[in-house]
């Protein structure tokens, strides 16, 4: 399936310290979200890591995947600051902004009967 890939450049000060220049993520399908949830084994903290890890598709342009274990290796080797950036990028891609949430909730209609 062809879909947009979003590449984020780490800030220069951080990237020079941790030797990672960029990370690439995709928006997850519902199947990919389910795979991440299964790997989390009902652990909400682990799920908070599995979702961004599933979304992560490349580090410095080098492709990674949960299918072959390369994303697990990459995730483990990432500096904590880089993991934090990946988690923030995941959240930006997958969560609506507050004005959109408010507009959505205000659009509620009620029917009786």
Protein Blocks (a to p, Z undefined) as FASTA:
>chain_A
ZZddddddddfklmmmnopabdcdddddfklmmmmmmmnnopaklmmmmmmmmmpmbgeh
iacdfklommmmmmmmpcfklmmmmmmmmmmmmpccfklmmmmmmmpccdeZZ
